Amino acid sequence: MQHHLELPKNPGATATQILESLPDRLGAERSAAIIDHVKRGCIPDFLCHWREIQFTELGHNVSIFCLPDFLCLGTDQDWVFTPVGAITAEAVATLLNAHLPTPHLVDVIYQHSVKQVAKPWGPPYDQSMTYTSRWSVQTKKIANSSTFYAGSTNEGHLKNVCVSKRMEDKKGEWLSFYGWFKGNGKPIQGNNVDAHGAEYADYAHGARFIFNEVLIDGQKMQFDDVLKHETLYKLFEPTGCMKYGTYHACRAAFGVTLVKY
């Protein structure tokens, strides 16, 4: 099983430098720049190790391998959480041989994590929530938490971009997102697929990646094959078996080309 991301490393690309180069507005130009930074390995080393999460459900022993935190850009000394929409997140996932989680797997990872508490931004709640200039302040709020350590398996502090049966039912046009946990362990954000287009991302959103190869009762399977399996799908997506496990596959099947934010 692969334990480390196989990407080139560019230790000179700090978050400060990257933020200065990125467009401030949500859109295709910013997404393309983020993907390019990942291709060049401009992510902190603490994010580059797959962590095994083992759980037992419905009589099956399951292992998934997730990155310890949400997508970041920068170095171990200067990094920033990097919100992306679902289409951009899946482009990054392809580079990592990875998959976005389902809401159920977010809950599983949360139970096996250093549990973080959501850090709401506060007003104004307007379009500026999507601006690049808000990333660094939100990152500092999270990183300054007494329980946060970069490199731990952390969960709870951002809303996860997800795949889900509800996403599939919406033809991949709308964003499935879930999480952002309160101190009592309850998520603030349920699996909402009516609020934002698939490429929307604001300061509270994050992309968590799970390695495509998983273990079910010791047998290797691909993440998508589990979602499509007539019985095993319940281990990942209890609300229904999925024919299309990604936004890209779903959108292609339904002929969706318009990108909604």
C-alpha positions as CSV (number, residue, x, y, z in Angstrom):
1,M,0.0,0.0,0.0
2,Q,1.3,3.4,-0.9
3,H,2.1,5.5,2.1
4,H,3.4,8.8,0.7
5,L,2.2,11.1,-2.1
6,E,4.3,10.8,-5.2
7,L,4.5,14.4,-6.3
8,P,7.4,16.7,-7.1
9,K,8.4,18.9,-4.2
10,N,8.9,22.7,-4.5
11,P,9.9,23.8,-1.0
12,G,10.5,27.4,-2.2
13,A,6.7,28.0,-2.9
14,T,5.4,29.3,0.4
15,A,1.8,30.1,1.1
16,T,2.6,33.8,1.1
17,Q,4.1,33.6,-2.4
18,I,1.2,31.5,-3.7
19,L,-1.5,33.8,-2.2
20,E,0.2,36.8,-3.9
21,S,0.0,35.0,-7.2
22,L,-3.6,33.7,-7.0
23,P,-6.7,35.6,-8.3
24,D,-8.8,36.8,-5.4
25,R,-12.0,35.7,-7.0
26,L,-13.6,32.3,-7.3
27,G,-13.5,31.0,-10.9
28,A,-11.7,29.0,-13.5
29,E,-8.5,31.0,-13.4
30,R,-8.0,30.5,-9.7
31,S,-8.9,26.8,-10.0
32,A,-6.4,26.2,-12.8
33,A,-3.7,28.0,-10.8
34,I,-4.4,25.8,-7.7
35,I,-4.2,22.6,-9.8
36,D,-0.9,23.8,-11.3
37,H,0.6,24.4,-7.8
38,V,-0.4,20.8,-6.8
39,K,1.2,19.4,-10.0
40,R,4.4,21.2,-9.0
41,G,4.3,19.7,-5.5
42,C,3.6,23.0,-3.7
43,I,1.9,21.4,-0.7
44,P,3.3,21.0,2.8
45,D,5.1,17.7,3.7
46,F,2.8,17.1,6.7
47,L,-0.1,16.6,4.3
48,C,1.8,14.0,2.1
49,H,1.3,10.8,4.2
50,W,-1.7,8.5,3.9
51,R,-3.2,7.6,7.2
52,E,-5.0,4.3,7.7
53,I,-8.5,4.5,9.2
54,Q,-9.8,1.1,10.3
55,F,-13.4,0.5,11.2
56,T,-15.9,-2.4,11.4
57,E,-19.4,-2.0,9.9
58,L,-22.2,-4.5,9.0
59,G,-19.9,-7.4,9.8
60,H,-17.0,-6.1,7.5
61,N,-13.5,-5.0,8.4
62,V,-12.7,-1.9,6.4
63,S,-9.5,0.1,5.9
64,I,-9.4,3.5,4.1
65,F,-6.3,5.6,3.7
66,C,-6.9,9.4,4.0
67,L,-4.6,12.4,4.0
68,P,-4.3,13.8,7.6
69,D,-6.0,17.1,6.7
70,F,-7.7,19.2,4.1
71,L,-5.9,20.4,1.0
72,C,-3.3,23.0,1.8
73,L,-0.8,24.9,-0.4
74,G,2.7,26.0,0.8
75,T,5.4,24.6,3.0
76,D,5.5,23.1,6.6
77,Q,6.5,26.6,7.8
78,D,4.1,28.7,5.7
79,W,0.9,27.0,4.5
80,V,-2.8,27.8,4.0
81,F,-6.0,25.8,3.8
82,T,-7.1,25.9,0.1
83,P,-10.9,25.8,-0.5
84,V,-11.9,24.3,-3.9
85,G,-15.1,23.3,-5.6
86,A,-15.9,19.7,-6.4
87,I,-14.7,19.8,-10.0
88,T,-11.4,21.3,-9.1
89,A,-11.1,18.9,-6.1
90,E,-11.6,15.9,-8.4
91,A,-8.9,17.2,-10.7
92,V,-6.5,17.3,-7.7
93,A,-7.8,13.9,-6.7
94,T,-6.8,12.5,-10.1
95,L,-3.2,13.7,-9.5
96,L,-3.2,12.0,-6.1
97,N,-4.9,8.7,-7.2
98,A,-7.5,9.6,-4.7
99,H,-11.3,10.1,-4.2
100,L,-13.5,12.6,-2.3
101,P,-15.2,11.1,0.8
102,T,-18.9,10.5,1.3
103,P,-20.6,12.1,4.3
104,H,-20.6,8.8,6.1
105,L,-16.9,8.5,5.7
106,V,-16.5,12.0,7.0
107,D,-18.2,10.8,10.2
108,V,-15.9,7.8,10.3
109,I,-12.8,9.9,9.9
110,Y,-14.0,12.4,12.5
111,Q,-14.4,9.5,15.1
112,H,-10.8,8.5,14.4
113,S,-9.3,12.0,14.4
114,V,-8.1,14.7,16.7
115,K,-11.5,16.4,16.8
116,Q,-11.5,20.0,15.9
117,V,-14.3,22.6,16.5
118,A,-15.6,24.8,13.7
119,K,-14.3,28.3,13.7
120,P,-17.0,30.5,12.1
121,W,-15.8,33.6,10.4
122,G,-18.4,36.0,11.4
123,P,-19.9,38.8,9.2
124,P,-20.0,39.9,6.5
125,Y,-21.7,36.9,5.1
126,D,-21.5,38.0,1.5
127,Q,-19.6,37.2,-1.7
128,S,-16.3,38.0,0.0
129,M,-16.6,34.6,1.8
130,T,-15.3,33.1,-1.5
131,Y,-12.3,35.5,-1.8
132,T,-8.7,34.1,-1.6
133,S,-7.9,37.0,0.8
134,R,-10.0,35.4,3.5
135,W,-8.1,32.0,3.5
136,S,-5.1,33.0,5.6
137,V,-7.1,34.5,8.4
138,Q,-9.3,31.4,8.6
139,T,-6.2,29.2,8.5
140,K,-4.7,31.1,11.5
141,K,-7.9,30.7,13.5
142,I,-7.8,27.0,13.0
143,A,-4.1,26.5,13.5
144,N,-4.1,28.6,16.7
145,S,-6.6,26.2,18.3
146,S,-5.1,24.5,21.4
147,T,-5.9,21.0,20.0
148,F,-4.6,21.6,16.5
149,Y,-1.2,20.2,15.3
150,A,-0.3,20.2,11.6
151,G,0.2,16.6,10.6
152,S,-2.2,15.1,13.0
153,T,-5.3,13.4,11.5
154,N,-7.6,16.4,12.1
155,E,-11.3,16.7,11.3
156,G,-14.2,19.0,12.2
157,H,-12.8,22.4,11.3
158,L,-14.0,22.7,7.7
159,K,-17.0,21.5,5.6
160,N,-16.0,18.6,3.4
161,V,-16.6,18.6,-0.3
162,C,-18.3,15.2,-0.8
163,V,-19.7,12.7,-3.2
164,S,-23.0,11.2,-2.3
165,K,-26.1,9.6,-3.7
166,R,-27.8,13.0,-3.5
167,M,-25.0,14.5,-5.6
168,E,-25.6,11.8,-8.2
169,D,-29.4,12.4,-8.1
170,K,-28.6,16.1,-8.9
171,K,-26.6,15.0,-12.0
172,G,-23.4,16.4,-10.5
173,E,-24.6,20.0,-11.0
174,W,-24.8,20.9,-7.3
175,L,-22.3,20.6,-4.5
176,S,-22.6,17.9,-1.9
177,F,-20.9,19.2,1.3
178,Y,-21.0,18.1,4.9
179,G,-19.3,18.6,8.3
180,W,-17.9,21.5,10.2
181,F,-18.4,20.0,13.7
182,K,-19.5,21.8,16.9
183,G,-17.9,21.0,20.2
184,N,-20.6,18.5,21.0
185,G,-19.6,16.4,18.0
186,K,-22.6,17.4,15.9
187,P,-22.1,18.7,12.3
188,I,-23.2,22.2,11.6
189,Q,-23.6,21.4,7.9
190,G,-25.8,18.5,6.8
191,N,-25.5,17.0,3.4
192,N,-26.9,19.9,1.4
193,V,-27.1,19.7,-2.4
194,D,-29.4,22.7,-3.0
195,A,-27.3,25.6,-1.8
196,H,-24.4,25.9,-4.2
197,G,-23.2,24.9,-7.7
198,A,-20.6,22.1,-7.9
199,E,-17.7,24.6,-8.2
200,Y,-18.6,26.8,-5.3
201,A,-16.0,27.2,-2.5
202,D,-15.8,29.6,0.5
203,Y,-13.5,30.0,3.5
204,A,-15.3,27.2,5.4
205,H,-14.9,24.5,2.7
206,G,-12.1,21.9,2.4
207,A,-11.2,19.0,0.2
208,R,-10.2,15.8,2.0
209,F,-8.7,13.0,-0.1
210,I,-9.0,9.2,0.3
211,F,-6.6,6.9,-1.5
212,N,-8.5,5.0,-4.3
213,E,-7.4,1.6,-3.1
214,V,-9.3,0.4,0.0
215,L,-9.4,-2.8,2.0
216,I,-12.6,-4.7,2.6
217,D,-12.1,-7.8,4.8
218,G,-8.4,-7.7,3.7
219,Q,-9.3,-7.7,0.0
220,K,-8.2,-4.7,-2.2
221,M,-11.0,-2.8,-3.9
222,Q,-11.3,0.5,-5.7
223,F,-13.3,3.2,-4.0
224,D,-15.7,3.5,-6.9
225,D,-16.3,-0.2,-7.0
226,V,-17.4,-0.1,-3.4
227,L,-19.9,2.7,-4.1
228,K,-21.3,0.6,-7.0
229,H,-21.4,-2.8,-5.3
230,E,-24.9,-4.2,-4.7
231,T,-24.3,-4.7,-1.0
232,L,-21.0,-3.2,0.0
233,Y,-22.0,0.4,-1.0
234,K,-23.6,0.6,2.5
235,L,-20.1,0.8,4.0
236,F,-19.5,4.1,2.3
237,E,-22.8,5.6,1.3
238,P,-25.7,4.1,3.3
239,T,-28.3,6.2,1.5
240,G,-28.0,4.3,-1.8
241,C,-25.9,2.5,-4.3
242,M,-24.2,4.9,-6.7
243,K,-23.9,4.3,-10.5
244,Y,-21.6,7.3,-10.9
245,G,-19.1,7.8,-8.0
246,T,-17.6,11.1,-9.1
247,Y,-18.9,14.5,-10.3
248,H,-17.0,14.1,-13.6
249,A,-18.6,10.7,-14.4
250,C,-22.0,11.9,-13.3
251,R,-21.9,15.1,-15.3
252,A,-20.6,13.2,-18.4
253,A,-23.3,10.6,-18.2
254,F,-26.0,13.3,-18.1
255,G,-24.3,15.6,-20.6
256,V,-23.8,18.4,-18.1
257,T,-21.3,21.0,-19.2
258,L,-22.3,24.2,-17.5
259,V,-20.2,25.0,-14.4
260,K,-22.2,26.4,-11.6
261,Y,-20.7,28.3,-8.7
